[in-house]
Amino acid sequence: MLQILFSYIYIYNMSFGSAIAAIVSQRNNRRKRTSQLDRYAQKTGSKLGKLSDQDKLTATELNRLGQRIKAENNKKRQRVIALTAVIMIIVTSIFWYFMF
């Protein structure tokens, strides 16, 4: 009986020790996380990874870019709505055909 108790304690301590070892291992092997753009800039020497005040858009350019993005999104939305409407008409017509 005592031997079974000791074996349970030994198993408990081993699993707990393994958990501590895993945590310590993860802490020691932590890697520095950088963005993909920063890694690209380091490898190639490009300045695309670093932003500066000179690289920023002016207010008018930013406004034009925003309008162009809105226009593209509206086109995509209209295409999705049209496709959904066509599919719903087809499904409704098939349902109507089999009903009557």
Backbone as CSV, one residue per row, in Angstrom:
resi,resn,N_x,N_y,N_z,CA_x,CA_y,CA_z,C_x,C_y,C_z
1,MET,0.825,-1.187,0.000,0.000,0.000,0.000,0.870,1.252,0.000
2,LEU,1.881,1.255,0.808,2.786,2.384,0.897,3.562,2.556,-0.401
3,GLN,3.883,1.445,-1.033,4.622,1.506,-2.292,3.766,2.155,-3.391
4,ILE,2.476,1.867,-3.409,1.571,2.469,-4.386,1.479,3.979,-4.150
5,LEU,1.403,4.374,-2.899,1.344,5.792,-2.556,2.598,6.516,-3.039
6,PHE,3.765,5.911,-2.820,5.012,6.520,-3.271,5.086,6.585,-4.800
7,SER,4.562,5.583,-5.469,4.600,5.603,-6.931,3.703,6.719,-7.470
8,TYR,2.546,6.934,-6.834,1.684,8.037,-7.250,2.365,9.388,-7.014
9,ILE,3.030,9.527,-5.893,3.732,10.767,-5.590,4.864,10.976,-6.593
10,TYR,5.571,9.896,-6.932,6.667,9.985,-7.885,6.142,10.409,-9.266
11,ILE,5.037,9.798,-9.701,4.458,10.141,-10.998,3.982,11.586,-10.999
12,TYR,3.361,12.027,-9.907,2.886,13.397,-9.806,4.053,14.367,-9.887
13,ASN,5.125,14.085,-9.167,6.281,14.967,-9.172,6.964,14.986,-10.536
14,MET,6.987,13.834,-11.208,7.617,13.793,-12.528,6.835,14.639,-13.518
15,SER,5.514,14.533,-13.480,4.728,15.306,-14.436,4.828,16.793,-14.127
16,PHE,4.849,17.144,-12.866,4.964,18.544,-12.489,6.345,19.076,-12.865
17,GLY,7.359,18.275,-12.660,8.715,18.677,-13.029,8.854,18.836,-14.539
18,SER,8.198,17.972,-15.291,8.246,18.081,-16.746,7.577,19.359,-17.209
19,ALA,6.495,19.726,-16.539,5.805,20.961,-16.905,6.697,22.165,-16.626
20,ILE,7.364,22.150,-15.492,8.271,23.251,-15.158,9.414,23.302,-16.165
21,ALA,9.939,22.141,-16.525,11.033,22.096,-17.499,10.580,22.642,-18.848
22,ALA,9.357,22.331,-19.247,8.849,22.831,-20.524,8.701,24.349,-20.484
23,ILE,8.214,24.868,-19.375,8.059,26.323,-19.243,9.412,27.014,-19.284
24,VAL,10.384,26.465,-18.567,11.722,27.060,-18.555,12.341,26.987,-19.949
25,SER,12.133,25.869,-20.643,12.677,25.720,-21.983,12.071,26.744,-22.941
26,GLN,10.778,26.935,-22.845,10.139,27.922,-23.707,10.636,29.332,-23.392
27,ARG,10.826,29.621,-22.137,11.306,30.945,-21.751,12.723,31.186,-22.285
28,ASN,13.572,30.159,-22.214,14.953,30.325,-22.658,15.084,30.352,-24.180
29,ASN,14.168,29.687,-24.871,14.265,29.593,-26.328,13.350,30.591,-27.037
30,ARG,12.947,31.619,-26.350,12.065,32.623,-26.934,12.793,33.336,-28.059
31,ARG,12.087,33.550,-29.155,12.731,34.231,-30.281,12.202,35.647,-30.398
32,LYS,13.016,36.486,-30.981,12.627,37.870,-31.175,11.661,37.934,-32.354
33,ARG,10.513,38.487,-32.123,9.503,38.556,-33.182,9.592,39.907,-33.879
34,THR,9.771,39.856,-35.183,9.819,41.070,-35.981,8.818,40.931,-37.120
35,SER,8.437,42.034,-37.682,7.492,41.982,-38.794,8.204,41.498,-40.053
36,GLN,7.417,41.005,-40.978,7.982,40.499,-42.218,8.624,41.639,-43.013
37,LEU,8.055,42.820,-42.919,8.605,43.966,-43.622,9.966,44.356,-43.062
38,ASP,10.109,44.274,-41.728,11.402,44.579,-41.116,12.464,43.555,-41.503
39,ARG,12.090,42.269,-41.530,13.051,41.234,-41.942,13.474,41.435,-43.394
40,TYR,12.525,41.813,-44.247,12.860,42.080,-45.649,13.822,43.253,-45.751
41,ALA,13.586,44.295,-44.955,14.462,45.465,-44.989,15.864,45.111,-44.506
42,GLN,15.970,44.245,-43.516,17.288,43.843,-43.023,18.040,43.016,-44.057
43,LYS,17.339,42.098,-44.731,18.005,41.221,-45.691,18.449,41.962,-46.945
44,THR,17.605,42.854,-47.431,17.885,43.479,-48.723,18.449,44.872,-48.613
45,GLY,18.385,45.471,-47.451,18.856,46.843,-47.311,17.834,47.850,-47.806
46,SER,16.614,47.391,-48.009,15.560,48.268,-48.504,15.108,49.221,-47.412
47,LYS,14.600,50.367,-47.812,14.076,51.295,-46.814,12.565,51.172,-46.686
48,LEU,11.982,50.167,-47.363,10.537,49.977,-47.292,10.078,49.549,-45.904
49,GLY,10.955,48.970,-45.114,10.572,48.513,-43.794,10.485,49.626,-42.778
50,LYS,11.079,50.738,-43.106,11.109,51.842,-42.152,10.290,53.000,-42.702
51,LEU,9.396,53.534,-41.885,8.593,54.664,-42.314,9.208,55.953,-41.781
52,SER,9.159,56.959,-42.592,9.630,58.268,-42.163,8.601,59.301,-42.589
53,ASP,8.774,60.522,-42.166,7.833,61.573,-42.523,7.872,61.874,-44.021
54,GLN,9.005,61.624,-44.662,9.116,61.897,-46.091,8.316,60.896,-46.918
55,ASP,8.136,59.679,-46.388,7.452,58.638,-47.137,5.937,58.721,-47.014
56,LYS,5.421,59.540,-46.125,3.987,59.592,-45.891,3.288,60.388,-46.984
57,LEU,2.019,60.047,-47.228,1.234,60.727,-48.251,0.743,62.073,-47.735
58,THR,0.550,62.994,-48.664,-0.036,64.277,-48.280,-1.537,64.069,-48.076
59,ALA,-2.208,65.074,-47.556,-3.640,64.949,-47.258,-4.458,64.739,-48.537
60,THR,-4.103,65.440,-49.608,-4.863,65.280,-50.856,-4.628,63.907,-51.481
61,GLU,-3.383,63.423,-51.452,-3.099,62.085,-51.983,-3.811,61.022,-51.167
62,LEU,-3.824,61.204,-49.854,-4.505,60.259,-48.979,-6.005,60.248,-49.251
63,ASN,-6.568,61.427,-49.500,-7.990,61.524,-49.813,-8.305,60.824,-51.136
64,ARG,-7.453,61.043,-52.161,-7.645,60.374,-53.452,-7.537,58.862,-53.311
65,LEU,-6.570,58.411,-52.519,-6.410,56.971,-52.300,-7.642,56.398,-51.615
66,GLY,-8.161,57.113,-50.613,-9.369,56.652,-49.922,-10.559,56.569,-50.859
67,GLN,-10.709,57.551,-51.746,-11.816,57.526,-52.701,-11.681,56.358,-53.676
68,ARG,-10.446,56.094,-54.120,-10.231,54.978,-55.045,-10.533,53.642,-54.373
69,ILE,-10.145,53.498,-53.107,-10.431,52.257,-52.386,-11.931,52.092,-52.186
70,LYS,-12.631,53.192,-51.875,-14.087,53.117,-51.719,-14.758,52.712,-53.021
71,ALA,-14.280,53.258,-54.139,-14.856,52.919,-55.446,-14.652,51.433,-55.753
72,GLU,-13.447,50.917,-55.480,-13.189,49.492,-55.710,-14.077,48.623,-54.828
73,ASN,-14.237,49.008,-53.566,-15.082,48.238,-52.663,-16.541,48.274,-53.104
74,ASN,-16.999,49.422,-53.621,-18.372,49.508,-54.109,-18.585,48.599,-55.310
75,LYS,-17.597,48.545,-56.210,-17.698,47.651,-57.374,-17.777,46.195,-56.931
76,LYS,-16.927,45.819,-55.970,-16.954,44.444,-55.470,-18.288,44.127,-54.818
77,ARG,-18.812,45.072,-54.035,-20.086,44.866,-53.353,-21.225,44.715,-54.358
78,GLN,-21.229,45.552,-55.408,-22.269,45.458,-56.430,-22.197,44.128,-57.176
79,ARG,-20.980,43.659,-57.434,-20.811,42.379,-58.111,-21.354,41.241,-57.251
80,VAL,-21.069,41.287,-55.942,-21.553,40.247,-55.040,-23.075,40.282,-54.939
81,ILE,-23.646,41.476,-54.867,-25.104,41.597,-54.790,-25.754,41.064,-56.060
82,ALA,-25.188,41.404,-57.210,-25.743,40.926,-58.479,-25.657,39.405,-58.573
83,LEU,-24.535,38.848,-58.204,-24.373,37.396,-58.248,-25.344,36.707,-57.290
84,THR,-25.502,37.264,-56.102,-26.436,36.696,-55.136,-27.869,36.762,-55.661
85,ALA,-28.230,37.875,-56.302,-29.582,38.013,-56.851,-29.833,36.986,-57.948
86,VAL,-28.850,36.786,-58.822,-29.012,35.804,-59.900,-29.161,34.399,-59.326
87,ILE,-28.359,34.059,-58.355,-28.449,32.729,-57.740,-29.799,32.542,-57.049
88,MET,-30.269,33.569,-56.360,-31.573,33.459,-55.689,-32.703,33.309,-56.701
89,ILE,-32.627,34.007,-57.833,-33.652,33.865,-58.874,-33.645,32.455,-59.426
90,ILE,-32.471,31.898,-59.670,-32.367,30.529,-60.190,-32.927,29.530,-59.191
91,VAL,-32.551,29.658,-57.921,-33.034,28.730,-56.901,-34.541,28.849,-56.742
92,THR,-35.056,30.068,-56.750,-36.500,30.267,-56.626,-37.245,29.696,-57.819
93,SER,-36.691,29.875,-59.019,-37.363,29.333,-60.207,-37.355,27.809,-60.205
94,ILE,-36.280,27.197,-59.772,-36.236,25.726,-59.676,-37.250,25.241,-58.640
95,PHE,-37.301,25.909,-57.506,-38.270,25.553,-56.467,-39.692,25.712,-56.987
96,TRP,-39.953,26.821,-57.696,-41.285,27.089,-58.230,-41.669,26.032,-59.273
97,TYR,-40.686,25.607,-60.088,-40.956,24.603,-61.122,-41.382,23.278,-60.483
98,PHE,-40.699,22.848,-59.435,-41.023,21.570,-58.814,-42.276,21.640,-57.944
99,MET,-42.642,22.824,-57.496,-43.841,22.955,-56.687,-45.108,22.836,-57.540
100,PHE,-45.065,23.391,-58.769,-46.295,23.385,-59.597,-46.026,22.712,-60.854
